[in-house]
Amino acid sequence: MLRYDTAPTLNNYSHLAEYIEKQSSFVSQVTLYEYVKTRAGTQWPKLFENDEYLTSLKIARWHIFSACVADLSLFAAAQFYKSGDADTKSCAKLAHKTIATILNGIEQEDIETSVFHMMIKNSQKRCKDADYADIATGDAAFQTSAQALLDWAPIIDDFKRNDALIVRNSIHLRWIGVRRDLAKGLQTDNVLADFTALSDSPMR
């Protein structure tokens, strides 16, 4: 997944949801595979010959991706609070809907449906109690994706304990440009108006 050369213009809700999905995919895959490749060293190609390991890698990918979607959705919602266009209740509604829109639209067979749905619910639970003023800037919103990378990367626990700080820093560095571009390109008034219209539509 390529990064944007310049900040994208996000002027409706579908643009925002697409940006969140694509950048979450980019961050989750790049950080997971880079970490595994670094730890595997010259044995990296052989891992793709091991079906059990590949299964673990696929499962890890979805858990990290869902955490990334939740983190970036919350950060995006916080921009509406920061701009003064929405209160915390409206931000929670927007983040909750965005997580559901993206993750429910995913077609995957690596994780049991019930488990995947629980992942979505757990992500959405964060929306109600989130401190949108706090997570509007910096990396406060992105701790869950960092922890998911440590929890789910198919690497032995001793390595992960030693690597914790480096791994957290690696994913936080990946998020810097993503959140900068989102904050710069997001037209909160237009997106909120579009989101409200979609939410109020009797067809939805």
C-alpha positions as CSV (number, residue, x, y, z in Angstrom):
1,M,0.0,0.0,0.0
2,L,1.5,3.3,-1.1
3,R,1.6,6.4,1.1
4,Y,0.2,9.6,-0.2
5,D,2.7,12.1,-1.7
6,T,0.6,15.0,-0.3
7,A,-2.2,15.2,2.2
8,P,-5.4,13.9,0.6
9,T,-8.5,16.0,0.5
10,L,-11.1,14.3,2.7
11,N,-14.3,16.1,2.1
12,N,-17.0,13.4,2.5
13,Y,-17.5,10.5,4.8
14,S,-16.6,7.8,2.2
15,H,-13.3,9.5,1.5
16,L,-12.6,9.4,5.3
17,A,-13.6,5.7,5.7
18,E,-11.5,4.8,2.6
19,Y,-8.5,6.6,4.0
20,I,-8.7,5.0,7.3
21,E,-9.1,1.5,5.8
22,K,-6.1,1.9,3.4
23,Q,-3.8,3.5,5.9
24,S,-4.7,0.9,8.6
25,S,-3.9,-1.8,6.1
26,F,-0.6,-0.1,5.2
27,V,0.6,0.3,8.8
28,S,-0.5,-3.1,10.0
29,Q,1.1,-5.1,7.2
30,V,4.3,-3.1,7.0
31,T,5.0,-3.1,10.7
32,L,4.1,-6.8,11.1
33,Y,6.1,-8.1,8.1
34,E,9.1,-5.9,8.9
35,Y,9.2,-7.1,12.5
36,V,9.0,-10.8,11.5
37,K,11.5,-10.3,8.7
38,T,14.0,-8.6,11.0
39,R,13.7,-11.3,13.7
40,A,13.8,-14.2,11.1
41,G,16.9,-12.9,9.3
42,T,18.1,-15.2,6.6
43,Q,15.4,-17.7,7.6
44,W,12.7,-15.3,6.4
45,P,12.0,-17.1,3.0
46,K,11.6,-20.5,4.8
47,L,8.8,-19.2,6.9
48,F,6.6,-19.1,3.8
49,E,7.1,-22.8,3.4
50,N,5.6,-23.5,6.8
51,D,1.8,-23.7,6.6
52,E,1.3,-23.4,10.4
53,Y,3.4,-20.3,10.6
54,L,1.6,-18.7,7.6
55,T,-1.7,-19.4,9.4
56,S,-0.4,-17.6,12.5
57,L,0.8,-14.7,10.4
58,K,-2.6,-14.3,8.7
59,I,-4.4,-14.4,12.1
60,A,-2.0,-11.8,13.5
61,R,-2.5,-9.6,10.4
62,W,-6.3,-9.3,11.1
63,H,-5.9,-8.6,14.8
64,I,-3.4,-5.9,14.1
65,F,-5.5,-4.4,11.3
66,S,-8.6,-4.2,13.4
67,A,-6.7,-2.4,16.1
68,C,-5.3,0.0,13.6
69,V,-8.8,0.7,12.2
70,A,-10.1,1.4,15.7
71,D,-7.1,3.7,16.6
72,L,-7.3,5.7,13.4
73,S,-11.1,6.0,13.6
74,L,-10.9,7.4,17.1
75,F,-8.1,9.8,16.1
76,A,-10.2,10.9,13.1
77,A,-13.3,11.4,15.3
78,A,-11.2,13.5,17.7
79,Q,-10.5,15.9,14.9
80,F,-14.2,16.9,14.8
81,Y,-14.0,17.6,18.6
82,K,-10.8,19.6,18.1
83,S,-12.4,21.7,15.4
84,G,-15.4,22.4,17.5
85,D,-17.8,20.8,14.9
86,A,-18.8,17.9,17.2
87,D,-19.3,17.1,20.9
88,T,-18.0,13.9,22.5
89,K,-21.3,12.0,21.8
90,S,-21.2,12.8,18.1
91,C,-17.5,11.8,18.0
92,A,-18.3,8.5,19.6
93,K,-21.1,7.9,17.1
94,L,-18.8,8.6,14.2
95,A,-16.0,6.5,15.4
96,H,-18.3,3.6,16.3
97,K,-19.9,3.7,12.8
98,T,-16.6,4.0,11.0
99,I,-15.2,0.9,12.8
100,A,-18.3,-1.1,11.9
101,T,-18.4,0.1,8.3
102,I,-14.8,-0.9,7.6
103,L,-14.5,-4.1,9.6
104,N,-18.0,-5.5,8.7
105,G,-17.1,-5.0,5.1
106,I,-14.0,-7.2,5.3
107,E,-14.1,-10.6,3.7
108,Q,-11.7,-12.9,5.5
109,E,-11.6,-16.6,6.3
110,D,-8.6,-16.7,8.6
111,I,-10.5,-16.0,11.9
112,E,-13.8,-17.5,13.0
113,T,-16.7,-15.2,12.3
114,S,-17.7,-15.1,16.0
115,V,-14.2,-14.1,17.0
116,F,-13.9,-11.5,14.3
117,H,-17.3,-10.0,15.4
118,M,-16.1,-9.9,19.0
119,M,-13.0,-8.0,17.8
120,I,-15.3,-5.4,16.3
121,K,-17.3,-5.1,19.4
122,N,-14.2,-4.7,21.6
123,S,-13.0,-2.0,19.3
124,Q,-16.3,-0.2,19.4
125,K,-16.4,-0.2,23.2
126,R,-13.5,2.3,23.2
127,C,-15.6,4.9,21.4
128,K,-18.0,5.7,24.3
129,D,-15.3,6.4,27.0
130,A,-12.6,7.9,24.8
131,D,-11.1,11.2,25.8
132,Y,-11.4,13.0,22.4
133,A,-9.7,16.1,23.6
134,D,-6.6,14.0,24.6
135,I,-6.4,11.8,21.5
136,A,-6.8,14.6,19.0
137,T,-3.1,15.1,18.9
138,G,0.0,13.0,19.4
139,D,0.0,9.2,19.7
140,A,-2.5,8.7,22.6
141,A,-5.0,7.0,20.3
142,F,-2.5,4.5,18.9
143,Q,-1.5,2.5,21.9
144,T,-3.9,-0.4,21.1
145,S,-2.3,-1.1,17.6
146,A,1.1,-1.0,19.2
147,Q,0.0,-3.6,21.8
148,A,-1.7,-5.7,19.2
149,L,1.6,-5.9,17.2
150,L,3.4,-7.1,20.3
151,D,0.6,-9.5,21.3
152,W,-0.1,-11.1,17.9
153,A,3.2,-11.1,16.0
154,P,4.2,-14.8,15.7
155,I,7.5,-14.4,17.4
156,I,8.6,-16.0,20.7
157,D,7.7,-14.2,23.8
158,D,11.3,-13.7,25.0
159,F,12.1,-11.8,21.9
160,K,9.0,-9.7,22.1
161,R,9.7,-8.7,25.7
162,N,13.2,-7.5,24.7
163,D,11.9,-5.8,21.6
164,A,8.8,-4.1,23.2
165,L,10.2,-0.5,23.1
166,I,11.6,-0.8,19.5
167,V,8.4,-2.4,18.2
168,R,6.2,0.3,19.8
169,N,8.4,3.0,18.3
170,S,8.3,1.4,14.9
171,I,4.5,1.5,14.6
172,H,4.3,4.9,16.2
173,L,6.7,6.2,13.6
174,R,4.5,4.8,10.8
175,W,1.5,6.6,12.3
176,I,3.1,10.0,12.3
177,G,2.7,10.8,8.6
178,V,-0.8,9.1,8.5
179,R,-2.2,11.2,11.3
180,R,-0.6,14.4,10.0
181,D,-2.1,13.9,6.5
182,L,-5.5,13.1,8.0
183,A,-5.5,16.1,10.2
184,K,-4.4,18.4,7.4
185,G,-6.7,17.1,4.7
186,L,-9.9,16.5,6.7
187,Q,-12.7,19.0,6.1
188,T,-14.6,18.4,9.3
189,D,-17.6,20.5,8.4
190,N,-18.2,18.8,5.1
191,V,-17.6,15.3,6.3
192,L,-19.8,15.7,9.4
193,A,-22.6,17.1,7.2
194,D,-22.3,14.1,4.9
195,F,-22.1,11.7,7.7
196,T,-25.2,13.2,9.3
197,A,-27.1,13.0,6.1
198,L,-26.2,9.4,5.6
199,S,-27.1,8.5,9.2
200,D,-30.5,10.2,8.9
201,S,-31.3,8.6,5.6
202,P,-34.3,6.2,5.9
203,M,-32.5,3.8,3.5
204,R,-29.8,3.1,6.1
